[in-house]
C-alpha cells in the first residue's frame, strides 16, 4: 500500500496546484491540468487494485478528477 499512499499524496498535491493555476489564470493551466489528469489516472489504477472500500472510493474519485482535468487540458 506504500505506493498507493504516495500516489494519493501526489494526486492531492497536483489537484491543489491545478486549482491554483486555474484561479490565478496561469498560462500553464492547460499543461498543469494534463499533468494532474495523468497523475490522477495513475492513482486510480493503483487504488483500484486494493479491495478495501476506501481504496475503491478513492479510485472512483481519482477517475472522475482525471476525466474533468483531461477535459480542461
PDB file of N, H, CA, C and O in Angstrom:
ATOM      1  N   UNK A   1       0.819  -1.208   0.000  1.00  0.00           N
ATOM      2  CA  UNK A   1       0.000   0.000   0.000  1.00  0.00           C
ATOM      3  C   UNK A   1       0.861   1.271   0.000  1.00  0.00           C
ATOM      4  O   UNK A   1       0.329   2.371  -0.146  1.00  0.00           O
ATOM      5  N   UNK A   2       2.164   1.136   0.159  1.00  0.00           N
ATOM      6  H   UNK A   2       2.597   0.242   0.278  1.00  0.00           H
ATOM      7  CA  UNK A   2       3.031   2.318   0.222  1.00  0.00           C
ATOM      8  C   UNK A   2       2.933   3.134  -1.067  1.00  0.00           C
ATOM      9  O   UNK A   2       2.847   4.361  -1.018  1.00  0.00           O
ATOM     10  N   UNK A   3       2.947   2.462  -2.216  1.00  0.00           N
ATOM     11  H   UNK A   3       3.017   1.465  -2.255  1.00  0.00           H
ATOM     12  CA  UNK A   3       2.835   3.184  -3.488  1.00  0.00           C
ATOM     13  C   UNK A   3       1.480   3.875  -3.599  1.00  0.00           C
ATOM     14  O   UNK A   3       1.388   4.999  -4.092  1.00  0.00           O
ATOM     15  N   UNK A   4       0.459   3.214  -3.151  1.00  0.00           N
ATOM     16  H   UNK A   4       0.535   2.301  -2.751  1.00  0.00           H
ATOM     17  CA  UNK A   4      -0.891   3.777  -3.196  1.00  0.00           C
ATOM     18  C   UNK A   4      -0.950   5.076  -2.381  1.00  0.00           C
ATOM     19  O   UNK A   4      -1.486   6.082  -2.847  1.00  0.00           O
ATOM     20  N   UNK A   5      -0.411   5.047  -1.196  1.00  0.00           N
ATOM     21  H   UNK A   5       0.023   4.230  -0.818  1.00  0.00           H
ATOM     22  CA  UNK A   5      -0.434   6.233  -0.329  1.00  0.00           C
ATOM     23  C   UNK A   5       0.377   7.365  -0.964  1.00  0.00           C
ATOM     24  O   UNK A   5      -0.051   8.520  -0.954  1.00  0.00           O
ATOM     25  N   UNK A   6       1.536   7.036  -1.511  1.00  0.00           N
ATOM     26  H   UNK A   6       1.884   6.098  -1.519  1.00  0.00           H
ATOM     27  CA  UNK A   6       2.360   8.063  -2.163  1.00  0.00           C
ATOM     28  C   UNK A   6       1.625   8.677  -3.351  1.00  0.00           C
ATOM     29  O   UNK A   6       1.631   9.895  -3.525  1.00  0.00           O
ATOM     30  N   UNK A   7       0.992   7.836  -4.166  1.00  0.00           N
ATOM     31  H   UNK A   7       0.987   6.846  -4.025  1.00  0.00           H
ATOM     32  CA  UNK A   7       0.237   8.357  -5.301  1.00  0.00           C
ATOM     33  C   UNK A   7      -0.951   9.199  -4.845  1.00  0.00           C
ATOM     34  O   UNK A   7      -1.286  10.197  -5.483  1.00  0.00           O
ATOM     35  N   UNK A   8      -1.590   8.802  -3.743  1.00  0.00           N
ATOM     36  H   UNK A   8      -1.318   7.992  -3.224  1.00  0.00           H
ATOM     37  CA  UNK A   8      -2.689   9.612  -3.199  1.00  0.00           C
ATOM     38  C   UNK A   8      -2.195  11.016  -2.862  1.00  0.00           C
ATOM     39  O   UNK A   8      -2.857  12.007  -3.169  1.00  0.00           O
ATOM     40  N   UNK A   9      -1.032  11.089  -2.233  1.00  0.00           N
ATOM     41  H   UNK A   9      -0.494  10.283  -1.983  1.00  0.00           H
ATOM     42  CA  UNK A   9      -0.470  12.389  -1.867  1.00  0.00           C
ATOM     43  C   UNK A   9      -0.082  13.186  -3.109  1.00  0.00           C
ATOM     44  O   UNK A   9      -0.310  14.395  -3.166  1.00  0.00           O
ATOM     45  N   UNK A  10       0.504  12.518  -4.106  1.00  0.00           N
ATOM     46  H   UNK A  10       0.689  11.536  -4.060  1.00  0.00           H
ATOM     47  CA  UNK A  10       0.843  13.192  -5.363  1.00  0.00           C
ATOM     48  C   UNK A  10      -0.414  13.721  -6.044  1.00  0.00           C
ATOM     49  O   UNK A  10      -0.425  14.838  -6.560  1.00  0.00           O
ATOM     50  N   UNK A  11      -1.458  12.923  -6.041  1.00  0.00           N
ATOM     51  H   UNK A  11      -1.448  12.015  -5.621  1.00  0.00           H
ATOM     52  CA  UNK A  11      -2.719  13.301  -6.665  1.00  0.00           C
ATOM     53  C   UNK A  11      -3.302  14.542  -5.976  1.00  0.00           C
ATOM     54  O   UNK A  11      -3.710  15.494  -6.642  1.00  0.00           O
ATOM     55  N   UNK A  12      -3.335  14.524  -4.661  1.00  0.00           N
ATOM     56  H   UNK A  12      -3.003  13.751  -4.120  1.00  0.00           H
ATOM     57  CA  UNK A  12      -3.878  15.665  -3.916  1.00  0.00           C
ATOM     58  C   UNK A  12      -3.067  16.930  -4.188  1.00  0.00           C
ATOM     59  O   UNK A  12      -3.638  18.004  -4.375  1.00  0.00           O
ATOM     60  N   UNK A  13      -1.756  16.809  -4.210  1.00  0.00           N
ATOM     61  H   UNK A  13      -1.293  15.936  -4.058  1.00  0.00           H
ATOM     62  CA  UNK A  13      -0.913  17.977  -4.473  1.00  0.00           C
ATOM     63  C   UNK A  13      -1.119  18.508  -5.888  1.00  0.00           C
ATOM     64  O   UNK A  13      -1.184  19.719  -6.095  1.00  0.00           O
ATOM     65  N   UNK A  14      -1.221  17.605  -6.859  1.00  0.00           N
ATOM     66  H   UNK A  14      -1.168  16.621  -6.690  1.00  0.00           H
ATOM     67  CA  UNK A  14      -1.405  18.063  -8.235  1.00  0.00           C
ATOM     68  C   UNK A  14      -2.771  18.724  -8.405  1.00  0.00           C
ATOM     69  O   UNK A  14      -2.902  19.686  -9.162  1.00  0.00           O
ATOM     70  N   UNK A  15      -3.780  18.223  -7.714  1.00  0.00           N
ATOM     71  H   UNK A  15      -3.674  17.442  -7.099  1.00  0.00           H
ATOM     72  CA  UNK A  15      -5.112  18.842  -7.781  1.00  0.00           C
ATOM     73  C   UNK A  15      -5.089  20.246  -7.182  1.00  0.00           C
ATOM     74  O   UNK A  15      -5.669  21.176  -7.743  1.00  0.00           O
ATOM     75  N   UNK A  16      -4.421  20.394  -6.047  1.00  0.00           N
ATOM     76  H   UNK A  16      -3.950  19.638  -5.592  1.00  0.00           H
ATOM     77  CA  UNK A  16      -4.313  21.730  -5.434  1.00  0.00           C
ATOM     78  C   UNK A  16      -3.574  22.688  -6.366  1.00  0.00           C
ATOM     79  O   UNK A  16      -3.984  23.836  -6.534  1.00  0.00           O
ATOM     80  N   UNK A  17      -2.491  22.217  -6.966  1.00  0.00           N
ATOM     81  H   UNK A  17      -2.158  21.284  -6.830  1.00  0.00           H
ATOM     82  CA  UNK A  17      -1.713  23.065  -7.861  1.00  0.00           C
ATOM     83  C   UNK A  17      -2.521  23.441  -9.109  1.00  0.00           C
ATOM     84  O   UNK A  17      -2.499  24.595  -9.537  1.00  0.00           O
ATOM     85  N   UNK A  18      -3.221  22.485  -9.684  1.00  0.00           N
ATOM     86  H   UNK A  18      -3.238  21.547  -9.336  1.00  0.00           H
ATOM     87  CA  UNK A  18      -4.052  22.774 -10.861  1.00  0.00           C
ATOM     88  C   UNK A  18      -5.123  23.803 -10.506  1.00  0.00           C
ATOM     89  O   UNK A  18      -5.371  24.732 -11.274  1.00  0.00           O
ATOM     90  N   UNK A  19      -5.752  23.642  -9.358  1.00  0.00           N
ATOM     91  H   UNK A  19      -5.551  22.887  -8.734  1.00  0.00           H
ATOM     92  CA  UNK A  19      -6.780  24.602  -8.924  1.00  0.00           C
ATOM     93  C   UNK A  19      -6.176  25.986  -8.735  1.00  0.00           C
ATOM     94  O   UNK A  19      -6.802  26.990  -9.073  1.00  0.00           O
ATOM     95  N   UNK A  20      -4.970  26.043  -8.200  1.00  0.00           N
ATOM     96  H   UNK A  20      -4.461  25.227  -7.925  1.00  0.00           H
ATOM     97  CA  UNK A  20      -4.291  27.312  -8.001  1.00  0.00           C
ATOM     98  C   UNK A  20      -3.964  27.978  -9.338  1.00  0.00           C
ATOM     99  O   UNK A  20      -4.119  29.190  -9.483  1.00  0.00           O
ATOM    100  N   UNK A  21      -3.514  27.188 -10.312  1.00  0.00           N
ATOM    101  H   UNK A  21      -3.388  26.203 -10.194  1.00  0.00           H
ATOM    102  CA  UNK A  21      -3.217  27.718 -11.636  1.00  0.00           C
ATOM    103  C   UNK A  21      -4.484  28.261 -12.282  1.00  0.00           C
ATOM    104  O   UNK A  21      -4.462  29.323 -12.905  1.00  0.00           O
ATOM    105  N   UNK A  22      -5.592  27.532 -12.135  1.00  0.00           N
ATOM    106  H   UNK A  22      -5.609  26.670 -11.629  1.00  0.00           H
ATOM    107  CA  UNK A  22      -6.859  27.980 -12.708  1.00  0.00           C
ATOM    108  C   UNK A  22      -7.311  29.284 -12.064  1.00  0.00           C
ATOM    109  O   UNK A  22      -7.723  30.216 -12.754  1.00  0.00           O
ATOM    110  N   UNK A  23      -7.232  29.344 -10.744  1.00  0.00           N
ATOM    111  H   UNK A  23      -6.897  28.587 -10.184  1.00  0.00           H
ATOM    112  CA  UNK A  23      -7.676  30.535 -10.015  1.00  0.00           C
ATOM    113  C   UNK A  23      -6.834  31.752 -10.374  1.00  0.00           C
ATOM    114  O   UNK A  23      -7.338  32.875 -10.412  1.00  0.00           O
ATOM    115  N   UNK A  24      -5.565  31.529 -10.633  1.00  0.00           N
ATOM    116  H   UNK A  24      -5.156  30.617 -10.601  1.00  0.00           H
ATOM    117  CA  UNK A  24      -4.679  32.639 -10.958  1.00  0.00           C
ATOM    118  C   UNK A  24      -4.629  32.986 -12.433  1.00  0.00           C
ATOM    119  O   UNK A  24      -3.962  33.943 -12.826  1.00  0.00           O
ATOM    120  N   UNK A  25      -5.329  32.217 -13.253  1.00  0.00           N
ATOM    121  H   UNK A  25      -5.871  31.440 -12.934  1.00  0.00           H
ATOM    122  CA  UNK A  25      -5.331  32.486 -14.685  1.00  0.00           C
ATOM    123  C   UNK A  25      -3.977  32.243 -15.334  1.00  0.00           C
ATOM    124  O   UNK A  25      -3.609  32.927 -16.289  1.00  0.00           O
ATOM    125  N   UNK A  26      -3.244  31.279 -14.821  1.00  0.00           N
ATOM    126  H   UNK A  26      -3.543  30.723 -14.046  1.00  0.00           H
ATOM    127  CA  UNK A  26      -1.914  30.988 -15.347  1.00  0.00           C
ATOM    128  C   UNK A  26      -1.951  30.533 -16.798  1.00  0.00           C
ATOM    129  O   UNK A  26      -2.876  29.839 -17.221  1.00  0.00           O
ATOM    130  N   UNK A  27      -0.952  30.926 -17.543  1.00  0.00           N
ATOM    131  H   UNK A  27      -0.201  31.490 -17.199  1.00  0.00           H
ATOM    132  CA  UNK A  27      -0.844  30.474 -18.924  1.00  0.00           C
ATOM    133  C   UNK A  27      -0.495  28.993 -19.000  1.00  0.00           C
ATOM    134  O   UNK A  27      -0.554  28.399 -20.077  1.00  0.00           O
ATOM    135  N   UNK A  28      -0.134  28.393 -17.877  1.00  0.00           N
ATOM    136  H   UNK A  28      -0.086  28.875 -17.002  1.00  0.00           H
ATOM    137  CA  UNK A  28       0.213  26.983 -17.830  1.00  0.00           C
ATOM    138  C   UNK A  28      -0.920  26.095 -17.309  1.00  0.00           C
ATOM    139  O   UNK A  28      -0.708  24.922 -17.003  1.00  0.00           O
ATOM    140  N   UNK A  29      -2.115  26.664 -17.213  1.00  0.00           N
ATOM    141  H   UNK A  29      -2.287  27.617 -17.462  1.00  0.00           H
ATOM    142  CA  UNK A  29      -3.253  25.914 -16.672  1.00  0.00           C
ATOM    143  C   UNK A  29      -3.518  24.635 -17.452  1.00  0.00           C
ATOM    144  O   UNK A  29      -3.685  23.575 -16.850  1.00  0.00           O
ATOM    145  N   UNK A  30      -3.560  24.710 -18.776  1.00  0.00           N
ATOM    146  H   UNK A  30      -3.424  25.571 -19.265  1.00  0.00           H
ATOM    147  CA  UNK A  30      -3.851  23.514 -19.572  1.00  0.00           C
ATOM    148  C   UNK A  30      -2.787  22.438 -19.363  1.00  0.00           C
ATOM    149  O   UNK A  30      -3.110  21.256 -19.241  1.00  0.00           O
ATOM    150  N   UNK A  31      -1.538  22.843 -19.324  1.00  0.00           N
ATOM    151  H   UNK A  31      -1.276  23.803 -19.424  1.00  0.00           H
ATOM    152  CA  UNK A  31      -0.447  21.893 -19.106  1.00  0.00           C
ATOM    153  C   UNK A  31      -0.572  21.251 -17.730  1.00  0.00           C
ATOM    154  O   UNK A  31      -0.426  20.037 -17.590  1.00  0.00           O
ATOM    155  N   UNK A  32      -0.842  22.066 -16.719  1.00  0.00           N
ATOM    156  H   UNK A  32      -0.961  23.052 -16.833  1.00  0.00           H
ATOM    157  CA  UNK A  32      -0.961  21.527 -15.359  1.00  0.00           C
ATOM    158  C   UNK A  32      -2.168  20.607 -15.250  1.00  0.00           C
ATOM    159  O   UNK A  32      -2.107  19.596 -14.551  1.00  0.00           O
ATOM    160  N   UNK A  33      -3.259  20.937 -15.923  1.00  0.00           N
ATOM    161  H   UNK A  33      -3.308  21.759 -16.491  1.00  0.00           H
ATOM    162  CA  UNK A  33      -4.437  20.071 -15.891  1.00  0.00           C
ATOM    163  C   UNK A  33      -4.139  18.721 -16.544  1.00  0.00           C
ATOM    164  O   UNK A  33      -4.639  17.693 -16.088  1.00  0.00           O
ATOM    165  N   UNK A  34      -3.340  18.712 -17.597  1.00  0.00           N
ATOM    166  H   UNK A  34      -2.934  19.547 -17.967  1.00  0.00           H
ATOM    167  CA  UNK A  34      -2.977  17.440 -18.226  1.00  0.00           C
ATOM    168  C   UNK A  34      -2.097  16.606 -17.293  1.00  0.00           C
ATOM    169  O   UNK A  34      -2.281  15.395 -17.178  1.00  0.00           O
ATOM    170  N   UNK A  35      -1.154  17.250 -16.635  1.00  0.00           N
ATOM    171  H   UNK A  35      -1.004  18.234 -16.728  1.00  0.00           H
ATOM    172  CA  UNK A  35      -0.304  16.550 -15.669  1.00  0.00           C
ATOM    173  C   UNK A  35      -1.163  15.992 -14.540  1.00  0.00           C
ATOM    174  O   UNK A  35      -0.994  14.844 -14.129  1.00  0.00           O
ATOM    175  N   UNK A  36      -2.085  16.813 -14.043  1.00  0.00           N
ATOM    176  H   UNK A  36      -2.222  17.746 -14.378  1.00  0.00           H
ATOM    177  CA  UNK A  36      -2.982  16.380 -12.971  1.00  0.00           C
ATOM    178  C   UNK A  36      -3.814  15.180 -13.430  1.00  0.00           C
ATOM    179  O   UNK A  36      -3.980  14.219 -12.679  1.00  0.00           O
ATOM    180  N   UNK A  37      -4.328  15.230 -14.639  1.00  0.00           N
ATOM    181  H   UNK A  37      -4.193  16.011 -15.249  1.00  0.00           H
ATOM    182  CA  UNK A  37      -5.122  14.112 -15.172  1.00  0.00           C
ATOM    183  C   UNK A  37      -4.285  12.836 -15.236  1.00  0.00           C
ATOM    184  O   UNK A  37      -4.767  11.758 -14.889  1.00  0.00           O
ATOM    185  N   UNK A  38      -3.043  12.959 -15.674  1.00  0.00           N
ATOM    186  H   UNK A  38      -2.652  13.835 -15.956  1.00  0.00           H
ATOM    187  CA  UNK A  38      -2.161  11.786 -15.756  1.00  0.00           C
ATOM    188  C   UNK A  38      -1.887  11.191 -14.380  1.00  0.00           C
ATOM    189  O   UNK A  38      -1.918   9.973 -14.203  1.00  0.00           O
ATOM    190  N   UNK A  39      -1.619  12.062 -13.404  1.00  0.00           N
ATOM    191  H   UNK A  39      -1.594  13.052 -13.548  1.00  0.00           H
ATOM    192  CA  UNK A  39      -1.343  11.594 -12.045  1.00  0.00           C
ATOM    193  C   UNK A  39      -2.588  10.949 -11.449  1.00  0.00           C
ATOM    194  O   UNK A  39      -2.505   9.884 -10.837  1.00  0.00           O
ATOM    195  N   UNK A  40      -3.735  11.584 -11.625  1.00  0.00           N
ATOM    196  H   UNK A  40      -3.803  12.449 -12.122  1.00  0.00           H
ATOM    197  CA  UNK A  40      -4.982  11.037 -11.071  1.00  0.00           C
ATOM    198  C   UNK A  40      -5.330   9.695 -11.713  1.00  0.00           C
ATOM    199  O   UNK A  40      -5.823   8.794 -11.036  1.00  0.00           O
ATOM    200  N   UNK A  41      -5.080   9.560 -12.999  1.00  0.00           N
ATOM    201  H   UNK A  41      -4.679  10.293 -13.550  1.00  0.00           H
ATOM    202  CA  UNK A  41      -5.353   8.294 -13.684  1.00  0.00           C
ATOM    203  C   UNK A  41      -4.456   7.179 -13.133  1.00  0.00           C
ATOM    204  O   UNK A  41      -4.918   6.066 -12.883  1.00  0.00           O
ATOM    205  N   UNK A  42      -3.187   7.487 -12.950  1.00  0.00           N
ATOM    206  H   UNK A  42      -2.812   8.392 -13.152  1.00  0.00           H
ATOM    207  CA  UNK A  42      -2.251   6.509 -12.381  1.00  0.00           C
ATOM    208  C   UNK A  42      -2.684   6.127 -10.970  1.00  0.00           C
ATOM    209  O   UNK A  42      -2.663   4.954 -10.598  1.00  0.00           O
ATOM    210  N   UNK A  43      -3.071   7.121 -10.200  1.00  0.00           N
ATOM    211  H   UNK A  43      -3.088   8.074 -10.502  1.00  0.00           H
ATOM    212  CA  UNK A  43      -3.531   6.875  -8.829  1.00  0.00           C
ATOM    213  C   UNK A  43      -4.784   6.001  -8.825  1.00  0.00           C
ATOM    214  O   UNK A  43      -4.903   5.098  -7.998  1.00  0.00           O
ATOM    215  N   UNK A  44      -5.710   6.259  -9.733  1.00  0.00           N
ATOM    216  H   UNK A  44      -5.613   6.993 -10.405  1.00  0.00           H
ATOM    217  CA  UNK A  44      -6.951   5.478  -9.769  1.00  0.00           C
ATOM    218  C   UNK A  44      -6.667   4.011 -10.076  1.00  0.00           C
ATOM    219  O   UNK A  44      -7.296   3.120  -9.503  1.00  0.00           O
ATOM    220  N   UNK A  45      -5.721   3.760 -10.978  1.00  0.00           N
ATOM    221  H   UNK A  45      -5.210   4.483 -11.444  1.00  0.00           H
ATOM    222  CA  UNK A  45      -5.370   2.373 -11.307  1.00  0.00           C
ATOM    223  C   UNK A  45      -4.776   1.663 -10.099  1.00  0.00           C
ATOM    224  O   UNK A  45      -5.107   0.510  -9.822  1.00  0.00           O
ATOM    225  N   UNK A  46      -3.901   2.353  -9.388  1.00  0.00           N
ATOM    226  H   UNK A  46      -3.632   3.290  -9.613  1.00  0.00           H
ATOM    227  CA  UNK A  46      -3.272   1.747  -8.208  1.00  0.00           C
ATOM    228  C   UNK A  46      -4.308   1.486  -7.114  1.00  0.00           C
ATOM    229  O   UNK A  46      -4.350   0.396  -6.544  1.00  0.00           O
ATOM    230  N   UNK A  47      -5.132   2.477  -6.824  1.00  0.00           N
ATOM    231  H   UNK A  47      -5.098   3.363  -7.286  1.00  0.00           H
ATOM    232  CA  UNK A  47      -6.139   2.314  -5.764  1.00  0.00           C
ATOM    233  C   UNK A  47      -7.111   1.189  -6.092  1.00  0.00           C
ATOM    234  O   UNK A  47      -7.553   0.465  -5.200  1.00  0.00           O
ATOM    235  N   UNK A  48      -7.440   1.045  -7.359  1.00  0.00           N
ATOM    236  H   UNK A  48      -7.080   1.633  -8.084  1.00  0.00           H
ATOM    237  CA  UNK A  48      -8.397   0.013  -7.777  1.00  0.00           C
ATOM    238  C   UNK A  48      -7.873  -1.399  -7.536  1.00  0.00           C
ATOM    239  O   UNK A  48      -8.659  -2.345  -7.485  1.00  0.00           O
ATOM    240  N   UNK A  49      -6.567  -1.555  -7.388  1.00  0.00           N
ATOM    241  H   UNK A  49      -5.929  -0.786  -7.430  1.00  0.00           H
ATOM    242  CA  UNK A  49      -6.016  -2.888  -7.158  1.00  0.00           C
ATOM    243  C   UNK A  49      -6.218  -3.365  -5.724  1.00  0.00           C
ATOM    244  O   UNK A  49      -6.029  -4.545  -5.430  1.00  0.00           O
ATOM    245  N   UNK A  50      -6.594  -2.467  -4.843  1.00  0.00           N
ATOM    246  H   UNK A  50      -6.747  -1.508  -5.082  1.00  0.00           H
ATOM    247  CA  UNK A  50      -6.809  -2.806  -3.427  1.00  0.00           C
ATOM    248  C   UNK A  50      -8.310  -2.923  -3.175  1.00  0.00           C
ATOM    249  O   UNK A  50      -9.084  -2.068  -3.606  1.00  0.00           O
ATOM    250  N   UNK A  51      -8.710  -3.964  -2.490  1.00  0.00           N
ATOM    251  H   UNK A  51      -8.080  -4.658  -2.141  1.00  0.00           H
ATOM    252  CA  UNK A  51     -10.133  -4.260  -2.327  1.00  0.00           C
ATOM    253  C   UNK A  51     -10.818  -3.534  -1.174  1.00  0.00           C
ATOM    254  O   UNK A  51     -12.028  -3.675  -0.993  1.00  0.00           O
ATOM    255  N   UNK A  52     -10.088  -2.780  -0.411  1.00  0.00           N
ATOM    256  H   UNK A  52      -9.105  -2.665  -0.558  1.00  0.00           H
ATOM    257  CA  UNK A  52     -10.708  -2.042   0.698  1.00  0.00           C
ATOM    258  C   UNK A  52     -11.693  -1.008   0.141  1.00  0.00           C
ATOM    259  O   UNK A  52     -11.485  -0.449  -0.936  1.00  0.00           O
ATOM    260  N   UNK A  53     -12.759  -0.770   0.893  1.00  0.00           N
ATOM    261  H   UNK A  53     -12.927  -1.225   1.768  1.00  0.00           H
ATOM    262  CA  UNK A  53     -13.789   0.179   0.440  1.00  0.00           C
ATOM    263  C   UNK A  53     -13.222   1.563   0.186  1.00  0.00           C
ATOM    264  O   UNK A  53     -13.534   2.191  -0.826  1.00  0.00           O
ATOM    265  N   UNK A  54     -12.379   2.045   1.115  1.00  0.00           N
ATOM    266  H   UNK A  54     -12.126   1.534   1.936  1.00  0.00           H
ATOM    267  CA  UNK A  54     -11.847   3.398   0.937  1.00  0.00           C
ATOM    268  C   UNK A  54     -10.939   3.478  -0.293  1.00  0.00           C
ATOM    269  O   UNK A  54     -10.851   4.535  -0.917  1.00  0.00           O
ATOM    270  N   UNK A  55     -10.272   2.401  -0.647  1.00  0.00           N
ATOM    271  H   UNK A  55     -10.343   1.542  -0.139  1.00  0.00           H
ATOM    272  CA  UNK A  55      -9.437   2.384  -1.846  1.00  0.00           C
ATOM    273  C   UNK A  55     -10.309   2.448  -3.101  1.00  0.00           C
ATOM    274  O   UNK A  55      -9.977   3.147  -4.058  1.00  0.00           O
ATOM    275  N   UNK A  56     -11.405   1.731  -3.090  1.00  0.00           N
ATOM    276  H   UNK A  56     -11.674   1.163  -2.312  1.00  0.00           H
ATOM    277  CA  UNK A  56     -12.310   1.754  -4.237  1.00  0.00           C
ATOM    278  C   UNK A  56     -12.958   3.126  -4.406  1.00  0.00           C
ATOM    279  O   UNK A  56     -13.130   3.599  -5.530  1.00  0.00           O
ATOM    280  N   UNK A  57     -13.321   3.769  -3.282  1.00  0.00           N
ATOM    281  H   UNK A  57     -13.182   3.385  -2.370  1.00  0.00           H
ATOM    282  CA  UNK A  57     -13.878   5.126  -3.360  1.00  0.00           C
ATOM    283  C   UNK A  57     -12.835   6.108  -3.873  1.00  0.00           C
ATOM    284  O   UNK A  57     -13.151   7.006  -4.654  1.00  0.00           O
ATOM    285  N   UNK A  58     -11.600   5.940  -3.438  1.00  0.00           N
ATOM    286  H   UNK A  58     -11.343   5.211  -2.804  1.00  0.00           H
ATOM    287  CA  UNK A  58     -10.507   6.798  -3.899  1.00  0.00           C
ATOM    288  C   UNK A  58     -10.284   6.607  -5.394  1.00  0.00           C
ATOM    289  O   UNK A  58     -10.120   7.582  -6.127  1.00  0.00           O
ATOM    290  N   UNK A  59     -10.279   5.369  -5.845  1.00  0.00           N
ATOM    291  H   UNK A  59     -10.413   4.577  -5.249  1.00  0.00           H
ATOM    292  CA  UNK A  59     -10.099   5.084  -7.273  1.00  0.00           C
ATOM    293  C   UNK A  59     -11.186   5.768  -8.094  1.00  0.00           C
ATOM    294  O   UNK A  59     -10.912   6.333  -9.152  1.00  0.00           O
ATOM    295  N   UNK A  60     -12.404   5.712  -7.608  1.00  0.00           N
ATOM    296  H   UNK A  60     -12.627   5.253  -6.748  1.00  0.00           H
ATOM    297  CA  UNK A  60     -13.529   6.332  -8.305  1.00  0.00           C
ATOM    298  C   UNK A  60     -13.358   7.857  -8.357  1.00  0.00           C
ATOM    299  O   UNK A  60     -13.581   8.467  -9.402  1.00  0.00           O
ATOM    300  N   UNK A  61     -12.968   8.465  -7.246  1.00  0.00           N
ATOM    301  H   UNK A  61     -12.787   7.969  -6.396  1.00  0.00           H
ATOM    302  CA  UNK A  61     -12.766   9.918  -7.198  1.00  0.00           C
ATOM    303  C   UNK A  61     -11.620  10.337  -8.116  1.00  0.00           C
ATOM    304  O   UNK A  61     -11.706  11.359  -8.797  1.00  0.00           O
ATOM    305  N   UNK A  62     -10.562   9.556  -8.133  1.00  0.00           N
ATOM    306  H   UNK A  62     -10.492   8.726  -7.580  1.00  0.00           H
ATOM    307  CA  UNK A  62      -9.416   9.873  -8.991  1.00  0.00           C
ATOM    308  C   UNK A  62      -9.771   9.752 -10.468  1.00  0.00           C
ATOM    309  O   UNK A  62      -9.320  10.557 -11.282  1.00  0.00           O
ATOM    310  N   UNK A  63     -10.574   8.754 -10.817  1.00  0.00           N
ATOM    311  H   UNK A  63     -10.940   8.100 -10.156  1.00  0.00           H
ATOM    312  CA  UNK A  63     -11.020   8.614 -12.209  1.00  0.00           C
ATOM    313  C   UNK A  63     -11.836   9.833 -12.635  1.00  0.00           C
ATOM    314  O   UNK A  63     -11.657  10.354 -13.736  1.00  0.00           O
ATOM    315  N   UNK A  64     -12.730  10.281 -11.759  1.00  0.00           N
ATOM    316  H   UNK A  64     -12.875   9.857 -10.865  1.00  0.00           H
ATOM    317  CA  UNK A  64     -13.567  11.443 -12.053  1.00  0.00           C
ATOM    318  C   UNK A  64     -12.697  12.685 -12.225  1.00  0.00           C
ATOM    319  O   UNK A  64     -12.897  13.465 -13.156  1.00  0.00           O
ATOM    320  N   UNK A  65     -11.736  12.864 -11.330  1.00  0.00           N
ATOM    321  H   UNK A  65     -11.574  12.230 -10.573  1.00  0.00           H
ATOM    322  CA  UNK A  65     -10.838  14.016 -11.416  1.00  0.00           C
ATOM    323  C   UNK A  65     -10.024  13.965 -12.704  1.00  0.00           C
ATOM    324  O   UNK A  65      -9.863  14.980 -13.381  1.00  0.00           O
ATOM    325  N   UNK A  66      -9.509  12.782 -13.044  1.00  0.00           N
ATOM    326  H   UNK A  66      -9.640  11.957 -12.494  1.00  0.00           H
ATOM    327  CA  UNK A  66      -8.730  12.624 -14.275  1.00  0.00           C
ATOM    328  C   UNK A  66      -9.570  12.998 -15.487  1.00  0.00           C
ATOM    329  O   UNK A  66      -9.075  13.634 -16.417  1.00  0.00           O
ATOM    330  N   UNK A  67     -10.829  12.609 -15.477  1.00  0.00           N
ATOM    331  H   UNK A  67     -11.231  12.092 -14.721  1.00  0.00           H
ATOM    332  CA  UNK A  67     -11.730  12.913 -16.591  1.00  0.00           C
ATOM    333  C   UNK A  67     -11.946  14.425 -16.726  1.00  0.00           C
ATOM    334  O   UNK A  67     -11.855  14.976 -17.823  1.00  0.00           O
ATOM    335  N   UNK A  68     -12.231  15.082 -15.612  1.00  0.00           N
ATOM    336  H   UNK A  68     -12.306  14.634 -14.720  1.00  0.00           H
ATOM    337  CA  UNK A  68     -12.501  16.522 -15.632  1.00  0.00           C
ATOM    338  C   UNK A  68     -11.245  17.301 -16.001  1.00  0.00           C
ATOM    339  O   UNK A  68     -11.299  18.218 -16.821  1.00  0.00           O
ATOM    340  N   UNK A  69     -10.114  16.940 -15.398  1.00  0.00           N
ATOM    341  H   UNK A  69     -10.070  16.196 -14.731  1.00  0.00           H
ATOM    342  CA  UNK A  69      -8.864  17.648 -15.726  1.00  0.00           C
ATOM    343  C   UNK A  69      -8.480  17.416 -17.184  1.00  0.00           C
ATOM    344  O   UNK A  69      -7.984  18.323 -17.852  1.00  0.00           O
ATOM    345  N   UNK A  70      -8.710  16.207 -17.671  1.00  0.00           N
ATOM    346  H   UNK A  70      -9.113  15.470 -17.128  1.00  0.00           H
ATOM    347  CA  UNK A  70      -8.433  15.924 -19.077  1.00  0.00           C
ATOM    348  C   UNK A  70      -9.261  16.776 -20.011  1.00  0.00           C
ATOM    349  O   UNK A  70      -8.784  17.192 -21.066  1.00  0.00           O
ATOM    350  N   UNK A  71     -10.503  17.039 -19.630  1.00  0.00           N
ATOM    351  H   UNK A  71     -10.891  16.701 -18.773  1.00  0.00           H
ATOM    352  CA  UNK A  71     -11.365  17.900 -20.448  1.00  0.00           C
ATOM    353  C   UNK A  71     -10.864  19.344 -20.439  1.00  0.00           C
ATOM    354  O   UNK A  71     -10.979  20.055 -21.438  1.00  0.00           O
ATOM    355  N   UNK A  72     -10.318  19.764 -19.322  1.00  0.00           N
ATOM    356  H   UNK A  72     -10.225  19.186 -18.511  1.00  0.00           H
ATOM    357  CA  UNK A  72      -9.824  21.129 -19.214  1.00  0.00           C
ATOM    358  C   UNK A  72      -8.498  21.298 -19.946  1.00  0.00           C
ATOM    359  O   UNK A  72      -8.152  22.399 -20.375  1.00  0.00           O
ATOM    360  N   UNK A  73      -7.761  20.204 -20.086  1.00  0.00           N
ATOM    361  H   UNK A  73      -8.041  19.310 -19.738  1.00  0.00           H
ATOM    362  CA  UNK A  73      -6.478  20.267 -20.790  1.00  0.00           C
ATOM    363  C   UNK A  73      -6.766  20.292 -22.267  1.00  0.00           C
ATOM    364  O   UNK A  73      -5.839  20.345 -23.076  1.00  0.00           O
TER     365      UNK A  73
END
